[in-house]
Amino acid sequence: MKSELNILILGGDNRYLEVINILASNNMNVFLNGFNKLSLENPSIHNLETSDTDFSIMDAILLPVSGTDKEGEIEATYSNASIKLTEKQLQQTPEHCTIYTGISNDFLEKIASNRNLVRLFARNDIAIYNSIPTAEATLKIAIEETDVTIHGSEVLVIGFGRVGITVARLFAALGAKVTVTARKSEHFARIAEMGLKSIETNRIENIVSKMDICINTVPHSVIGSTIIDQMTSSTLIIDLASKPGGTDFDYANEKGIKAIHALGLPGKTAPRTAGEIIGGVFLELLQKNF
């Protein structure tokens, strides 16, 4: 691997503190933009303002898990300044410079079209590792927001992807009566092997009236007015899907049903572990690519 890579971290939340430490301890030159609230003494860490950032020397750029918004604005927990990523900035980077982000959008895809763009949260390894703190945080919400035990509760997990599998397994381990929705025959087979009940996603309304907790992991509309109308007033909805989620939150509120859009749970409840996951995979990719 090329020694002393120049890595620019643009914004980020408390997870990125661990990422910064991992990179700095592995002989990386770490340039920060969006961390001016922090005082960092490691000589490998350079805390800069946007105007002082030399994009022409960067081997890689790490964006926040959320990437950018549709206008290029970047989340920066440790800065009061507005931080924005532009096409002009990326054009100043070397051709080999790779842009790493958690998730992407049309704006980022467009301005990074001439650079390699890596979506970290599209990777199976990060998604599976990240599902562990996500599931634990979901359990915490369920305990705090209901007046019954998880043991014996009827729990519906919508989606049998990387997060859905871990969530279903955790709630079942605590004695919840878990039903999982799926579409593929192999998923129904795996759900049965796990000792859980299953139902086709398009048949949710047939069973939702019996559910104490509904946990959605599907990033498109699945819990609409028709489904919500079948719920009891005590049903709790926990939506884990990325914005805008898969729940009609306004309608749920109108019907008096508590619906929580639980975004970024690993960063909120287990930032150190979440940072270790991101930092470990990011370092591995840098070592492979350089």
C-alpha positions in Angstrom: 0.0 0.0 0.0 1.2 3.5 -0.7 2.5 5.0 2.5 0.9 7.9 4.2 -2.2 8.3 2.1 -4.0 11.7 2.2 -7.6 11.1 3.4 -10.1 13.9 3.6 -13.1 13.4 5.9 -15.9 15.9 5.1 -18.3 16.1 8.0 -19.8 13.2 9.9 -21.2 12.4 13.3 -19.8 10.8 16.5 -19.1 7.5 14.7 -16.4 9.3 12.7 -14.3 10.0 15.8 -13.5 6.3 15.9 -12.9 6.3 12.1 -10.4 9.2 12.5 -8.5 7.3 15.2 -8.3 4.1 13.1 -6.9 6.0 10.1 -4.4 8.1 12.1 -3.1 5.0 13.9 -2.5 3.3 10.5 -0.1 6.0 9.1 -2.7 8.0 7.2 -2.6 11.7 6.9 -6.1 12.6 8.0 -7.5 16.0 6.9 -10.7 17.1 8.6 -13.4 19.5 7.5 -16.4 19.9 9.7 -14.7 19.2 13.1 -13.8 22.6 14.3 -15.5 22.1 17.6 -12.8 19.5 18.4 -9.2 19.9 19.5 -7.1 17.0 18.1 -3.4 16.8 18.9 -2.3 13.9 16.8 0.3 15.1 14.3 -1.3 13.0 11.6 -4.7 14.8 12.0 -5.1 18.2 10.3 -8.2 20.1 11.2 -9.1 22.5 8.4 -11.7 24.9 7.2 -13.1 24.4 3.7 -11.1 27.3 2.3 -7.9 25.8 3.5 -8.5 22.3 2.0 -6.3 21.3 -0.9 -8.4 18.8 -2.8 -5.5 18.3 -5.3 -3.6 16.2 -2.8 -6.3 13.9 -1.7 -6.2 10.1 -2.4 -9.6 9.5 -1.0 -12.6 11.5 0.5 -14.9 10.1 3.1 -18.4 11.7 3.3 -20.9 11.2 6.2 -23.1 8.1 6.3 -25.9 10.3 4.9 -23.7 11.5 2.0 -25.0 14.9 0.9 -28.5 16.4 0.5 -29.8 17.3 -3.0 -27.9 20.5 -3.0 -24.6 19.2 -1.7 -25.0 20.2 1.9 -23.1 17.8 4.3 -24.0 16.9 7.9 -21.3 17.9 10.3 -22.1 17.3 14.0 -18.9 19.0 15.2 -19.2 22.2 13.2 -21.5 25.2 13.2 -20.4 26.1 9.7 -22.3 25.1 6.5 -20.3 22.6 4.6 -21.0 21.9 1.0 -19.5 19.5 -1.6 -19.3 20.8 -5.1 -18.4 19.5 -8.5 -15.6 22.0 -8.8 -14.0 20.7 -5.6 -14.1 17.1 -6.9 -12.6 18.2 -10.3 -9.6 19.4 -8.4 -8.9 15.9 -7.0 -6.4 13.5 -8.7 -8.0 11.1 -11.1 -7.3 8.2 -8.7 -9.1 9.9 -5.9 -12.0 7.7 -4.7 -15.1 9.1 -3.0 -16.6 7.0 -0.2 -20.1 7.7 1.2 -22.6 5.8 3.3 -25.4 6.3 0.9 -25.8 8.2 -2.3 -28.3 10.3 -4.2 -28.7 11.8 -7.7 -26.8 15.0 -6.8 -23.8 13.1 -5.6 -23.9 10.6 -8.5 -23.8 13.5 -10.9 -20.9 15.5 -9.4 -18.8 12.4 -8.8 -19.5 10.9 -12.3 -15.8 11.3 -13.2 -14.5 9.7 -10.0 -14.9 6.3 -8.4 -17.9 6.5 -6.0 -18.1 3.8 -3.3 -21.3 3.4 -1.4 -20.2 1.8 1.9 -23.7 0.9 3.1 -24.5 -1.0 0.0 -21.8 -3.5 1.0 -23.0 -6.7 2.6 -20.3 -6.7 5.3 -21.0 -3.2 6.6 -24.8 -3.7 6.4 -24.6 -7.0 8.3 -22.3 -5.7 11.0 -24.4 -2.6 11.3 -27.6 -4.6 11.7 -26.4 -5.7 15.2 -26.4 -2.2 16.8 -29.5 -1.4 14.8 -31.4 -4.3 16.2 -30.3 -3.6 19.7 -31.4 0.0 19.5 -34.7 -1.1 18.0 -35.2 -3.4 21.0 -34.4 -0.5 23.3 -37.1 1.7 21.6 -39.6 -1.1 21.8 -39.0 -1.6 25.5 -39.2 2.1 26.3 -42.3 2.8 24.1 -44.6 -0.1 25.1 -46.2 -1.0 28.4 -45.9 -4.8 27.9 -42.9 -7.2 27.9 -41.2 -8.1 24.7 -41.6 -11.7 25.8 -45.0 -12.9 24.5 -45.6 -9.8 22.4 -46.8 -10.1 18.8 -44.1 -8.6 16.6 -44.2 -8.1 12.9 -40.9 -7.5 11.0 -41.5 -6.2 7.5 -38.7 -7.2 5.2 -36.2 -10.1 5.4 -33.1 -8.3 4.3 -29.9 -7.9 6.3 -31.5 -5.7 9.0 -34.7 -7.6 9.1 -33.0 -11.0 9.7 -31.1 -9.6 12.7 -34.1 -7.8 14.2 -36.3 -10.9 13.8 -33.7 -13.1 15.5 -33.1 -10.8 18.4 -36.8 -10.3 19.2 -37.5 -14.0 18.9 -34.6 -14.7 21.3 -36.4 -12.7 23.9 -39.5 -14.7 23.5 -41.5 -12.5 21.2 -43.9 -14.1 18.8 -42.3 -12.9 15.6 -43.9 -12.9 12.1 -41.7 -11.9 9.2 -42.9 -10.7 5.8 -41.1 -11.8 2.6 -41.5 -12.2 -1.1 -39.1 -14.9 -2.2 -39.5 -18.6 -1.7 -36.0 -19.0 -0.3 -36.8 -16.4 2.3 -39.9 -18.2 3.5 -37.8 -21.4 3.8 -35.2 -19.6 5.9 -37.8 -18.0 8.1 -39.3 -21.4 8.7 -35.8 -22.8 9.5 -35.4 -20.0 12.1 -38.7 -21.2 13.8 -40.6 -18.0 12.9 -43.9 -17.4 11.3 -44.0 -15.7 7.9 -46.5 -14.0 5.6 -46.4 -12.4 2.1 -45.7 -8.7 2.3 -48.9 -7.9 0.4 -51.0 -9.7 3.0 -49.9 -7.6 6.0 -53.4 -6.1 6.5 -54.7 -9.6 7.3 -52.7 -9.9 10.5 -51.7 -6.5 11.6 -54.6 -6.1 13.9 -53.0 -8.7 16.2 -49.6 -7.0 16.4 -48.2 -5.2 19.3 -45.2 -3.9 17.5 -44.6 -3.4 13.7 -41.0 -3.0 12.6 -40.4 -1.9 9.0 -37.1 -2.3 7.2 -38.4 -1.8 3.7 -37.4 1.5 2.1 -40.6 2.2 0.2 -44.2 2.7 1.2 -45.6 -0.4 2.9 -47.5 0.9 6.0 -50.1 3.1 4.4 -53.6 4.1 5.5 -55.1 0.7 4.7 -52.7 -1.1 7.0 -52.9 1.6 9.7 -56.7 1.4 9.7 -56.4 -2.3 10.8 -54.1 -1.5 13.8 -55.2 -1.1 17.4 -54.4 2.2 19.1 -51.7 0.6 21.2 -49.7 -0.7 18.2 -46.2 0.7 18.0 -44.6 1.3 14.6 -40.8 1.5 14.5 -39.6 2.4 10.9 -36.0 1.7 10.3 -36.0 2.5 6.6 -34.0 5.4 5.2 -35.8 8.7 4.4 -38.7 9.1 3.7 -39.4 5.7 5.4 -42.1 3.2 4.6 -44.8 4.5 6.8 -47.5 7.2 6.4 -46.5 9.0 9.6 -49.0 11.7 9.2 -51.9 9.3 8.9 -50.6 7.2 11.9 -50.5 10.4 14.0 -54.0 11.3 12.9 -55.2 7.9 14.0 -53.4 8.1 17.3 -50.9 5.4 16.6 -47.3 6.0 17.7 -45.0 5.7 14.7 -41.2 6.4 15.2 -38.9 6.9 12.3 -35.7 5.6 13.9 -32.9 6.7 11.7 -29.1 6.4 12.3 -29.6 4.1 15.3 -26.0 2.7 15.5 -24.6 6.2 15.6 -27.0 7.2 18.4 -26.8 4.2 20.7 -23.4 2.5 19.8 -21.2 5.1 18.1 -18.0 3.5 19.0 -18.9 0.1 17.7 -20.5 1.7 14.6 -17.4 3.7 14.0 -15.2 0.6 14.3 -17.3 -1.1 11.7 -17.0 1.8 9.2 -13.4 2.5 10.0 -12.4 -1.1 9.7 -14.0 -1.7 6.3 -12.8 1.7 5.0 -9.2 0.9 6.0 -9.4 -2.5 4.4 -10.6 -0.9 1.1 -7.9 1.7 1.2 -5.3 -1.0 1.7 -6.6 -3.0 -1.2 -6.9 0.0 -3.6 -3.6 1.6 -2.8 
